[in-house]
Amino acid sequence: MKFPSGLQVSLSLAMAGIALLVSLLAIGVHTGLEVRGTVLRSVQRTKDASQQVALVASRAGERENGNIHTLGDDPALRALFESAQAGDPTIFDLAVTDPAGIIVAHSDSTRIGHVVEVRPTLESLESGDVMSQTVRLLGAPRTYDEVIVLASAGRPFGSVRVGVSTTLMRGQLIDSLRAGLLVTAISVGIALLIALISAQVLSARVRAVISGLERFREGQFAYRLNVQGGDELSLLASSINALGERLESARRRAAAGDANTDELLAASGQLSAWAKVASGLVHEMADPLNAMALHLNHLKRKWKDPPEEARRHIQVLGDELRRLETTLTGFRRFAMLGEMQGQWFDMKTFIEEIAERARESAGGSRIEVVAETTDAPRRFWGDPKLLRQALSNLVANAEQAMPGGGRLVVAARRGDDAVDVSVADQGIGIPAEVQNRVFDLYFTTKAEGSGIGLAVVRQVAQLHGGNVDLHSEPGEGTRITLHLPARAGALAGVA
């Protein structure tokens, strides 16, 4: 059946897509936190190291009255340089310069006597949001300096410079991300597995319910659904089983001559019970679908330039969500027909109104709309709202089947104990190989069709205790007739 397999694929893709999106967001948040943490830790350690170097250099400068050119041979400073680089793998170098910018002490002794290189400040790396820090870390390699001016008696006599490398920070970031990404990958796998299993279980239960409805449609009223749990699907299955028991009982009584039309109508009225539950099921499924669509749109707005593969997956997920939403919307329309509000009404006037509306919708086309009501009863017991919807669906199909124009007949005729209401056209007809499927829910031969219109027609006929009949010849036209049982007194007055 088309509906369950489509639902299964849609649910699987939707749930797997949501799991992937949540995982991507989790990876993004985890990466952002690690970038921020890596930068802050490196900045703090660099500042601590620069403060220690400044303290040692200041003391030496005070001893030498501001002369720091002998610091290159200071064993305490060399030991401090070595311990700082060993304690923080992101520190690239450490240096002490004189007021002219000449290096007097350096972690790389070959640099002593050279002019210090001008580099961006550590503050520029620390400032900005996570995205800008990520770009700096993953972009071209750069070194940022923490600079502390050395002064004695208010007079500067040099500076301390500690450089931190983005290349070294990147290595630290990758090491810290590796464990987190492994855990995330395992979580993604588990989430996808749970999502797919849940979709399989739900679609299998929906398939079982629809299979039971198909058995009933074929007249197998003795068939019973397996009822497990207490959710909406279980209540729906219980209601369908109760309906089957009543219909089977009514059929046995009818075969024995003990049942009447009113009893069959009452049994058919039980369709409203499962229709309400079906509507609740659609509502429960619509809420998570709306949430999925909301988060997907939010991701599209936030993720301005995703990779091509990610863009394709997001597009597929969006298409499947829209298709599933269309399916559920159609099912809601179908399920809402379960309530029948019977009343006495004038069938002749009703048919003439349907024909008049068909003329208005046809407009300037070459379609001639005819109402045949000579033999229509004045009094008929049924639901005019449901019948109007069913006939409107038939009229719309008839108009679409005659793109070149033709004759469209809306008719009502009485029988011995029933009324036949029909819509006939002179259109393209329906191929013989699909005629036994056109009343199935979601079956359609049209590229833009929903597959709901004729399923609604059949359900309306069943709600009235009747059935629907199709006669079509390819190239000659189609006539669809609703056979509606009539209550006692319904056929007494005929125009």
C-alpha positions as CSV (number, residue, x, y, z in Angstrom):
1,M,0.0,0.0,0.0
2,K,1.3,3.4,-0.9
3,F,0.4,5.3,2.3
4,P,2.2,3.1,4.9
5,S,5.4,2.8,2.9
6,G,5.4,6.6,2.3
7,L,4.8,7.2,6.0
8,Q,7.6,4.8,6.9
9,V,10.1,6.5,4.7
10,S,9.0,10.0,5.8
11,L,9.1,9.1,9.5
12,S,12.5,7.4,9.1
13,L,14.0,10.4,7.2
14,A,12.4,12.9,9.6
15,M,13.5,11.2,12.8
16,A,17.0,10.5,11.4
17,G,17.2,14.1,10.1
18,I,16.3,15.5,13.5
19,A,18.8,13.2,15.2
20,L,21.5,14.4,12.7
21,L,20.5,18.1,13.2
22,V,20.6,17.8,16.9
23,S,24.0,16.1,16.6
24,L,25.3,18.8,14.3
25,L,24.2,21.5,16.7
26,A,25.8,19.5,19.6
27,I,29.0,19.3,17.7
28,G,28.9,23.0,16.9
29,V,28.3,23.9,20.5
30,H,31.0,21.5,21.7
31,T,33.5,22.9,19.2
32,G,32.6,26.5,20.1
33,L,33.1,25.8,23.8
34,E,36.4,24.0,23.1
35,V,37.6,26.9,21.0
36,R,36.7,29.4,23.7
37,G,38.3,27.3,26.4
38,T,41.5,26.7,24.4
39,V,41.9,30.5,23.8
40,L,41.1,31.4,27.4
41,R,43.4,28.8,28.9
42,S,46.2,29.8,26.6
43,V,45.7,33.5,27.2
44,Q,45.7,33.0,31.0
45,R,48.9,30.9,31.0
46,T,50.6,33.4,28.7
47,K,49.7,36.3,31.0
48,D,51.0,34.3,34.0
49,A,54.2,33.5,32.2
50,S,54.7,37.2,31.2
51,Q,54.1,38.3,34.7
52,Q,56.8,35.9,36.0
53,V,59.3,37.0,33.4
54,A,58.5,40.7,34.1
55,L,59.1,40.1,37.8
56,V,62.5,38.5,37.2
57,A,63.5,41.1,34.6
58,S,62.4,44.0,36.9
59,R,64.5,42.7,39.8
60,A,67.5,42.3,37.6
61,G,67.0,45.8,36.1
62,E,66.8,47.3,39.6
63,R,70.0,45.7,40.6
64,E,71.8,47.0,37.5
65,N,70.1,50.5,37.7
66,G,68.0,49.8,34.6
67,N,70.7,48.0,32.7
68,I,69.1,44.7,31.4
69,H,71.5,43.9,28.6
70,T,73.1,41.2,30.8
71,L,69.8,39.3,31.1
72,G,70.8,37.0,28.2
73,D,73.1,35.2,30.6
74,D,70.9,35.1,33.6
75,P,70.4,31.4,34.6
76,A,67.1,32.2,36.5
77,L,65.6,33.8,33.4
78,R,66.7,30.9,31.1
79,A,65.2,28.4,33.5
80,L,62.0,30.4,33.6
81,F,61.9,30.5,29.8
82,E,62.3,26.7,29.6
83,S,59.7,26.0,32.3
84,A,57.1,28.3,30.7
85,Q,57.4,26.6,27.3
86,A,57.3,23.2,28.9
87,G,54.2,24.1,31.0
88,D,52.3,25.6,28.1
89,P,52.7,24.0,24.7
90,T,51.0,26.9,23.0
91,I,53.7,29.4,24.0
92,F,55.9,30.0,20.9
93,D,58.6,32.2,22.4
94,L,59.6,34.6,25.3
95,A,61.7,37.6,25.1
96,V,63.0,40.7,27.0
97,T,63.8,43.8,24.9
98,D,65.4,47.2,25.7
99,P,63.6,50.5,25.1
100,A,64.8,50.5,21.5
101,G,63.2,47.1,20.8
102,I,66.5,45.2,20.7
103,I,66.2,41.7,22.1
104,V,68.4,41.2,25.2
105,A,67.1,37.8,26.3
106,H,65.1,35.2,24.3
107,S,64.0,31.6,24.6
108,D,65.9,31.2,21.3
109,S,69.4,32.5,22.1
110,T,70.1,33.1,18.4
111,R,67.6,35.9,18.4
112,I,69.5,38.0,21.0
113,G,70.6,41.3,19.5
114,H,67.9,41.4,16.8
115,V,65.1,43.8,16.6
116,V,61.9,42.4,18.0
117,E,59.2,41.5,15.4
118,V,56.0,43.5,15.6
119,R,53.1,41.1,16.1
120,P,49.4,41.5,16.9
121,T,48.5,41.7,20.6
122,L,47.1,38.9,22.7
123,E,44.1,41.1,23.4
124,S,43.1,41.0,19.8
125,L,43.0,37.2,20.0
126,E,41.1,37.2,23.2
127,S,38.5,39.7,22.0
128,G,35.6,38.8,19.7
129,D,33.0,36.1,19.6
130,V,33.6,32.3,19.2
131,M,33.2,32.5,15.4
132,S,36.0,35.0,15.0
133,Q,38.2,33.1,17.4
134,T,37.6,29.9,15.4
135,V,38.5,31.7,12.2
136,R,41.8,33.0,13.8
137,L,42.7,29.5,15.1
138,L,41.9,27.6,11.9
139,G,43.1,30.3,9.5
140,A,46.6,31.3,8.5
141,P,49.2,30.7,11.3
142,R,49.9,33.8,13.4
143,T,51.7,34.6,16.7
144,Y,50.1,37.0,19.2
145,D,52.2,38.8,21.9
146,E,51.5,39.7,25.5
147,V,53.5,42.8,26.1
148,I,54.5,44.2,29.6
149,V,56.5,47.4,29.9
150,L,59.3,47.3,32.4
151,A,59.8,50.5,34.4
152,S,61.9,51.8,37.3
153,A,61.2,55.0,39.1
154,G,58.6,55.8,36.5
155,R,61.1,55.4,33.7
156,P,60.7,52.5,31.2
157,F,63.8,50.5,30.6
158,G,62.5,47.6,28.5
159,S,59.6,45.3,27.9
160,V,58.7,41.6,28.2
161,R,57.1,39.8,25.2
162,V,55.5,36.3,25.4
163,G,54.2,35.0,22.1
164,V,51.5,32.4,21.7
165,S,51.1,30.6,18.3
166,T,47.7,29.7,16.7
167,T,49.3,26.7,15.1
168,L,50.2,25.3,18.5
169,M,46.8,26.2,19.9
170,R,45.2,24.4,16.9
171,G,47.0,21.2,17.9
172,Q,45.7,21.6,21.4
173,L,42.2,22.2,20.1
174,I,42.2,19.1,17.9
175,D,43.5,17.0,20.8
176,S,40.7,18.2,23.1
177,L,38.0,17.8,20.3
178,R,39.0,14.2,19.4
179,A,37.6,12.6,22.5
180,G,34.4,14.7,22.4
181,L,33.8,14.0,18.7
182,L,34.2,10.3,19.3
183,V,31.5,10.4,22.0
184,T,29.3,12.5,19.8
185,A,29.7,10.1,16.9
186,I,28.7,7.2,19.1
187,S,25.7,9.2,20.4
188,V,24.7,10.0,16.8
189,G,24.8,6.4,15.9
190,I,22.6,5.4,18.8
191,A,20.2,8.3,18.2
192,L,19.8,7.3,14.5
193,L,19.3,3.7,15.4
194,I,16.6,4.6,18.0
195,A,14.9,7.0,15.5
196,L,14.8,4.4,12.7
197,I,13.5,1.7,15.0
198,S,10.8,4.0,16.3
199,A,9.8,4.9,12.7
200,Q,9.7,1.2,11.8
201,V,7.5,0.4,14.8
202,L,5.1,3.3,14.3
203,S,4.7,2.7,10.6
204,A,4.2,-1.0,11.1
205,R,1.3,-0.2,13.6
206,V,-0.2,2.3,11.2
207,R,0.1,-0.3,8.4
208,A,-1.8,-2.9,10.5
209,V,-4.6,-0.4,11.1
210,I,-5.0,0.5,7.5
211,S,-4.8,-3.2,6.5
212,G,-7.8,-3.8,8.9
213,L,-9.7,-0.9,7.2
214,E,-9.0,-2.4,3.8
215,R,-10.3,-5.8,5.0
216,F,-13.5,-4.1,6.2
217,R,-13.8,-2.3,2.8
218,E,-13.6,-5.7,1.1
219,G,-16.4,-7.0,3.4
220,Q,-14.2,-9.1,5.7
221,F,-16.0,-7.9,8.9
222,A,-14.8,-10.9,10.9
223,Y,-11.2,-9.7,10.7
224,R,-9.8,-8.3,14.0
225,L,-6.8,-6.0,14.7
226,N,-4.3,-6.9,17.4
227,V,-4.7,-4.3,20.2
228,Q,-1.7,-3.5,22.4
229,G,-1.1,-0.6,24.7
230,G,-3.3,2.4,25.5
231,D,-2.3,5.0,23.0
232,E,-4.2,6.5,20.1
233,L,-3.4,3.7,17.7
234,S,-4.6,1.1,20.2
235,L,-7.9,3.0,20.7
236,L,-8.3,3.3,17.0
237,A,-7.8,-0.5,16.6
238,S,-10.3,-1.1,19.4
239,S,-12.9,1.1,17.7
240,I,-12.3,-0.6,14.4
241,N,-12.8,-4.0,16.0
242,A,-16.0,-2.9,17.6
243,L,-17.2,-1.6,14.3
244,G,-16.4,-4.9,12.6
245,E,-18.3,-6.8,15.2
246,R,-21.4,-4.6,14.7
247,L,-21.1,-4.9,10.9
248,E,-20.6,-8.6,11.0
249,S,-23.6,-9.0,13.3
250,A,-25.7,-6.8,11.1
251,R,-24.7,-8.8,8.0
252,R,-25.6,-12.1,9.7
253,R,-29.0,-10.7,10.7
254,A,-29.6,-9.3,7.2
255,A,-28.8,-12.7,5.7
256,A,-31.4,-14.2,8.1
257,G,-33.9,-11.5,7.3
258,D,-33.8,-10.0,10.8
259,A,-32.0,-6.7,10.1
260,N,-33.3,-3.5,8.7
261,T,-31.8,-0.4,7.0
262,D,-31.8,1.7,10.2
263,E,-29.6,-0.9,11.9
264,L,-27.1,-0.9,9.1
265,L,-27.1,2.9,9.1
266,A,-26.4,2.9,12.9
267,A,-23.5,0.4,12.4
268,S,-22.0,2.6,9.7
269,G,-22.3,5.6,12.1
270,Q,-19.7,3.9,14.3
271,L,-17.1,5.2,11.8
272,S,-17.2,8.5,13.8
273,A,-15.5,6.8,16.8
274,W,-12.4,5.8,15.0
275,A,-12.4,9.0,13.0
276,K,-12.1,11.1,16.2
277,V,-9.2,8.9,17.3
278,A,-7.6,9.2,13.9
279,S,-7.9,13.0,14.1
280,G,-6.2,12.9,17.5
281,L,-3.4,10.7,16.1
282,V,-2.9,13.2,13.3
283,H,-2.7,16.1,15.8
284,E,-0.1,14.2,17.9
285,M,2.0,13.6,14.8
286,A,1.6,17.2,13.6
287,D,3.1,18.7,16.7
288,P,6.6,17.1,16.3
289,L,6.4,17.7,12.6
290,N,5.9,21.4,13.2
291,A,8.8,21.3,15.7
292,M,11.0,19.6,13.1
293,A,10.1,22.2,10.4
294,L,10.8,25.0,12.9
295,H,14.2,23.8,13.9
296,L,15.1,23.0,10.2
297,N,14.2,26.6,9.2
298,H,16.2,27.9,12.2
299,L,19.2,25.8,11.1
300,K,18.9,27.2,7.5
301,R,18.9,30.8,8.8
302,K,21.9,30.2,11.1
303,W,23.9,28.1,8.7
304,K,24.5,30.6,5.9
305,D,27.0,28.7,3.8
306,P,26.8,24.9,4.5
307,P,28.9,22.4,2.5
308,E,27.2,21.1,-0.7
309,E,26.6,17.6,0.8
310,A,25.0,19.1,3.9
311,R,22.9,21.5,1.8
312,R,21.6,18.5,-0.2
313,H,20.7,16.6,3.0
314,I,18.9,19.6,4.4
315,Q,16.9,20.0,1.1
316,V,15.9,16.3,1.1
317,L,14.8,16.6,4.8
318,G,12.7,19.7,4.0
319,D,11.0,18.0,1.0
320,E,10.2,14.9,3.1
321,L,8.8,17.0,5.9
322,R,6.5,18.9,3.5
323,R,5.4,15.6,1.9
324,L,4.6,14.1,5.3
325,E,2.7,17.3,6.3
326,T,0.6,17.1,3.1
327,T,-0.2,13.4,3.8
328,L,-1.3,14.2,7.3
329,T,-3.4,17.1,6.2
330,G,-5.2,14.9,3.7
331,F,-5.7,12.2,6.3
332,R,-7.1,14.8,8.7
333,R,-9.6,15.9,6.0
334,F,-10.5,12.2,5.4
335,A,-10.9,11.4,9.2
336,M,-13.1,14.5,9.9
337,L,-15.8,12.9,7.8
338,G,-16.6,10.4,10.5
339,E,-19.3,12.6,12.1
340,M,-22.6,12.3,10.2
341,Q,-25.4,14.8,11.0
342,G,-28.5,13.3,9.5
343,Q,-31.6,15.4,8.7
344,W,-34.5,15.5,6.3
345,F,-33.9,17.6,3.2
346,D,-35.2,18.2,-0.3
347,M,-33.0,16.1,-2.7
348,K,-34.4,17.7,-5.8
349,T,-33.4,21.2,-4.7
350,F,-30.1,19.9,-3.4
351,I,-29.1,18.4,-6.8
352,E,-30.1,21.6,-8.6
353,E,-27.9,23.7,-6.3
354,I,-25.0,21.3,-6.9
355,A,-25.5,21.7,-10.7
356,E,-25.8,25.5,-10.4
357,R,-22.5,25.7,-8.5
358,A,-20.9,23.5,-11.2
359,R,-22.1,25.9,-13.9
360,E,-20.5,28.8,-12.0
361,S,-17.2,27.0,-11.5
362,A,-17.2,26.0,-15.2
363,G,-17.4,29.7,-16.1
364,G,-16.7,30.4,-19.8
365,S,-15.5,26.8,-20.5
366,R,-17.3,24.6,-23.0
367,I,-18.8,22.4,-20.4
368,E,-22.6,22.0,-20.3
369,V,-23.9,21.2,-16.8
370,V,-27.3,19.4,-16.6
371,A,-29.4,18.5,-13.5
372,E,-31.7,15.5,-13.8
373,T,-34.1,15.7,-10.9
374,T,-37.4,14.5,-12.5
375,D,-37.3,11.3,-10.4
376,A,-35.6,12.9,-7.3
377,P,-37.4,12.5,-3.9
378,R,-38.5,15.7,-2.1
379,R,-37.7,14.1,1.3
380,F,-34.5,12.3,2.0
381,W,-32.7,11.5,5.3
382,G,-29.0,12.1,5.2
383,D,-26.2,14.6,5.8
384,P,-26.4,17.3,3.1
385,K,-23.0,18.7,4.1
386,L,-21.2,15.5,3.5
387,L,-23.1,14.7,0.3
388,R,-22.3,18.2,-1.0
389,Q,-18.6,17.6,-0.3
390,A,-18.7,14.2,-2.1
391,L,-20.5,15.6,-5.1
392,S,-18.3,18.7,-5.3
393,N,-15.3,16.3,-5.5
394,L,-17.0,14.3,-8.3
395,V,-17.9,17.5,-10.2
396,A,-14.3,18.8,-9.9
397,N,-12.9,15.5,-11.2
398,A,-15.5,15.6,-14.1
399,E,-14.5,19.1,-15.1
400,Q,-10.8,18.2,-15.1
401,A,-11.6,15.1,-17.2
402,M,-13.1,17.3,-20.0
403,P,-10.4,19.9,-20.9
404,G,-12.0,20.2,-24.3
405,G,-15.5,20.6,-23.0
406,G,-18.5,18.3,-22.9
407,R,-21.7,17.4,-21.0
408,L,-21.7,17.0,-17.2
409,V,-24.8,15.5,-15.7
410,V,-25.7,15.6,-12.0
411,A,-28.7,13.3,-11.3
412,A,-30.8,11.8,-8.5
413,R,-33.1,8.9,-9.1
414,R,-35.2,6.9,-6.7
415,G,-35.2,3.1,-6.5
416,D,-37.3,0.6,-4.6
417,D,-35.7,1.4,-1.2
418,A,-32.8,3.6,-2.2
419,V,-31.8,6.8,-4.0
420,D,-29.0,6.8,-6.7
421,V,-27.1,10.1,-6.9
422,S,-24.6,10.3,-9.8
423,V,-22.2,12.5,-11.6
424,A,-21.4,11.7,-15.3
425,D,-19.1,13.3,-17.8
426,Q,-17.9,12.8,-21.4
427,G,-14.3,13.0,-20.5
428,I,-11.1,10.9,-21.1
429,G,-12.3,8.1,-18.9
430,I,-10.3,5.9,-16.5
431,P,-8.1,3.0,-17.6
432,A,-9.6,-0.3,-16.8
433,E,-6.5,-1.5,-15.0
434,V,-6.8,1.2,-12.2
435,Q,-10.6,1.4,-11.9
436,N,-10.6,-0.9,-8.9
437,R,-8.1,1.3,-7.1
438,V,-9.4,4.8,-7.7
439,F,-11.4,4.9,-4.4
440,D,-8.3,3.9,-2.3
441,L,-7.0,6.6,0.0
442,Y,-4.0,8.4,-1.5
443,F,-4.2,6.7,-4.9
444,T,-4.2,9.1,-7.8
445,T,-3.3,9.2,-11.5
446,K,-2.8,12.9,-11.5
447,A,0.6,14.5,-11.2
448,E,-0.7,17.1,-8.6
449,G,-3.5,14.9,-7.2
450,S,-3.8,14.2,-3.5
451,G,-5.6,10.8,-3.8
452,I,-8.3,11.9,-1.3
453,G,-11.3,13.1,-3.3
454,L,-12.7,9.7,-4.4
455,A,-11.8,8.2,-1.0
456,V,-14.0,10.8,0.6
457,V,-16.8,10.0,-1.8
458,R,-16.7,6.3,-0.9
459,Q,-16.6,7.1,2.9
460,V,-19.6,9.5,2.5
461,A,-21.6,6.7,0.8
462,Q,-20.6,4.2,3.6
463,L,-21.6,6.7,6.3
464,H,-25.1,6.7,4.8
465,G,-25.1,2.9,4.8
466,G,-24.6,2.7,1.1
467,N,-21.9,2.2,-1.5
468,V,-20.4,3.7,-4.6
469,D,-20.3,2.4,-8.1
470,L,-18.0,3.3,-11.0
471,H,-18.6,2.9,-14.7
472,S,-16.0,4.3,-17.1
473,E,-15.0,3.8,-20.7
474,P,-11.6,5.3,-21.8
475,G,-12.3,8.1,-24.3
476,E,-16.1,8.1,-23.7
477,G,-16.5,9.3,-20.1
478,T,-17.2,8.3,-16.5
479,R,-20.2,7.9,-14.3
480,I,-19.9,7.5,-10.5
481,T,-23.0,6.7,-8.6
482,L,-23.7,6.8,-4.8
483,H,-26.3,4.2,-3.8
484,L,-27.9,5.6,-0.7
485,P,-30.5,3.6,1.4
486,A,-33.7,5.6,2.1
487,R,-35.6,5.6,5.3
488,A,-39.2,4.8,5.5
489,G,-41.3,7.7,4.1
490,A,-38.3,9.2,2.2
491,L,-39.6,8.2,-1.2
492,A,-43.3,9.1,-0.6
493,G,-43.1,12.6,-2.2
494,V,-41.5,12.7,-5.6
495,A,-41.4,15.7,-7.9
